[in-house]
Amino acid sequence: MNLFTLKRHCLMPALALLFFSSCKKDTYTSDVFVKKQWKVDLSATKVLPAISGRTDHAVAMVYLMDNMEVHYDIYFDKTLENNDAPGNAKIYLGTETTSGTVFIDLKTPAFNANRETSGSVAVDAATASKLQSEKIYLQISSTQQPNGLVRGQLN
């Protein structure tokens, strides 16, 4: 092995070590964590009383964060029937077979052109505790169905 080859074999690993050791990776850490999450299947057949002839469907992800906020992402997987438009989303106290009282108004902003909305709302400690222990459901109203278009239980 000649001297040039020996230098090249020593120099290349040294350069690689220098390059990789000088790379600085930013590590993101959060002080906010998810305490509980729900994936909710919302359909017109689950609304009480049931809406006949409608097959509207939505999916929601709801997160209770440890900073006492409820975050949500909601989307309808197809255009609403009868040129209807989605409205407010609210969480109610109640089981699958009962109509309950409004527990949390998510104050949903308007749904976008892709039929999606997301946001967050602050809650107090008592509300956060009930979210984790009570029977609750999510219901979304619409222009044509102000008393509820789709509904799903948060279990």
C-alpha positions as CSV (number, residue, x, y, z in Angstrom):
1,M,0.0,0.0,0.0
2,N,1.5,3.3,-1.0
3,L,1.6,6.4,1.2
4,F,-1.1,8.2,-0.8
5,T,-3.6,5.4,-0.4
6,L,-2.9,5.2,3.3
7,K,-3.4,8.9,3.8
8,R,-6.7,8.8,1.8
9,H,-8.0,5.9,4.0
10,C,-7.2,7.8,7.2
11,L,-8.4,11.2,5.9
12,M,-11.8,10.1,4.7
13,P,-13.1,8.7,8.0
14,A,-11.6,11.7,9.9
15,L,-13.5,14.1,7.6
16,A,-16.7,12.1,8.0
17,L,-16.4,12.2,11.7
18,L,-15.8,15.9,11.7
19,F,-18.8,16.5,9.4
20,F,-21.2,14.4,11.4
21,S,-20.1,15.7,14.8
22,S,-20.5,19.3,13.6
23,C,-24.2,18.7,12.6
24,K,-26.5,20.1,15.2
25,K,-30.0,18.6,15.4
26,D,-32.7,20.7,17.0
27,T,-34.8,18.7,19.3
28,Y,-38.3,19.9,19.9
29,T,-39.9,19.0,23.2
30,S,-43.3,20.0,24.3
31,D,-44.6,20.9,27.7
32,V,-48.1,20.0,26.6
33,F,-49.2,16.3,26.4
34,V,-52.3,14.5,25.4
35,K,-54.2,13.2,28.4
36,K,-56.9,11.4,26.4
37,Q,-57.9,11.1,22.8
38,W,-61.0,9.9,21.0
39,K,-61.6,8.9,17.4
40,V,-65.3,9.5,16.8
41,D,-67.4,8.0,13.9
42,L,-70.3,10.4,13.4
43,S,-73.3,9.4,11.3
44,A,-76.9,10.6,10.7
45,T,-78.3,7.2,11.8
46,K,-77.0,7.9,15.4
47,V,-78.9,11.2,15.8
48,L,-81.9,11.1,18.1
49,P,-84.5,10.9,16.7
50,A,-82.8,9.3,13.7
51,I,-82.9,11.2,10.4
52,S,-84.4,9.1,7.7
53,G,-83.0,9.2,4.2
54,R,-79.7,10.8,5.1
55,T,-76.3,9.0,4.9
56,D,-74.1,11.9,5.9
57,H,-70.9,10.8,7.7
58,A,-68.0,12.5,9.5
59,V,-65.0,11.6,11.5
60,A,-63.6,13.6,14.4
61,M,-60.4,13.4,16.5
62,V,-60.8,14.9,19.9
63,Y,-57.9,15.4,22.3
64,L,-57.9,16.4,26.0
65,M,-54.6,18.1,26.6
66,D,-52.9,18.4,30.0
67,N,-53.0,22.2,29.6
68,M,-56.8,22.1,30.0
69,E,-57.6,22.5,26.3
70,V,-59.8,20.3,24.1
71,H,-58.4,20.2,20.6
72,Y,-60.4,18.7,17.7
73,D,-60.1,17.9,14.0
74,I,-63.4,17.1,12.2
75,Y,-64.1,16.3,8.5
76,F,-67.0,15.0,6.4
77,D,-65.8,12.3,4.0
78,K,-68.2,13.4,1.3
79,T,-70.3,16.4,0.3
80,L,-73.4,16.7,2.5
81,E,-76.7,15.7,1.0
82,N,-79.4,18.1,-0.3
83,N,-76.8,20.9,-0.6
84,D,-76.7,21.1,3.2
85,A,-73.8,22.8,5.1
86,P,-72.2,21.7,8.4
87,G,-72.7,23.9,11.4
88,N,-71.7,23.9,15.1
89,A,-70.1,20.9,16.9
90,K,-71.0,20.3,20.5
91,I,-70.1,17.7,23.1
92,Y,-73.1,16.5,25.2
93,L,-73.5,14.5,28.4
94,G,-75.4,11.3,27.5
95,T,-75.3,7.8,26.3
96,E,-76.0,6.4,22.8
97,T,-79.7,6.1,23.5
98,T,-80.4,9.4,25.3
99,S,-80.4,13.0,24.4
100,G,-78.3,14.9,26.8
101,T,-77.4,18.5,27.7
102,V,-74.7,20.6,26.1
103,F,-71.5,20.0,28.0
104,I,-68.9,21.8,25.8
105,D,-69.6,24.0,22.8
106,L,-66.5,23.6,20.5
107,K,-67.2,26.9,18.9
108,T,-66.2,25.4,15.6
109,P,-65.2,27.8,12.9
110,A,-66.7,27.4,9.4
111,F,-65.9,24.2,7.6
112,N,-63.5,24.8,4.7
113,A,-64.0,23.7,1.0
114,N,-62.8,20.2,1.9
115,R,-65.5,19.9,4.6
116,E,-62.9,20.2,7.4
117,T,-62.6,22.2,10.6
118,S,-60.2,22.2,13.6
119,G,-59.6,24.2,16.7
120,S,-59.4,24.2,20.4
121,V,-61.4,25.4,23.5
122,A,-60.2,25.9,27.0
123,V,-61.9,23.9,29.8
124,D,-61.6,23.9,33.6
125,A,-60.3,21.0,35.8
126,A,-63.9,19.8,36.6
127,T,-64.8,19.7,32.9
128,A,-61.6,17.9,32.1
129,S,-62.3,15.3,34.8
130,K,-65.9,14.7,33.5
131,L,-64.6,14.3,30.0
132,Q,-62.6,11.3,31.2
133,S,-65.3,9.7,33.3
134,E,-68.8,10.5,32.0
135,K,-70.7,9.2,29.0
136,I,-70.5,11.9,26.3
137,Y,-71.2,12.3,22.6
138,L,-70.3,14.7,19.8
139,Q,-73.0,16.1,17.6
140,I,-72.8,18.4,14.6
141,S,-75.7,20.4,13.4
142,S,-76.3,21.7,9.9
143,T,-78.2,24.3,8.0
144,Q,-81.1,21.9,7.4
145,Q,-80.7,19.9,10.6
146,P,-80.2,22.5,13.4
147,N,-81.0,19.8,16.1
148,G,-78.2,17.5,14.8
149,L,-77.0,16.1,11.5
150,V,-74.4,13.5,12.7
151,R,-73.6,12.1,16.1
152,G,-71.1,9.8,17.6
153,Q,-70.2,8.5,21.1
154,L,-66.8,9.4,22.7
155,N,-65.8,6.1,24.4
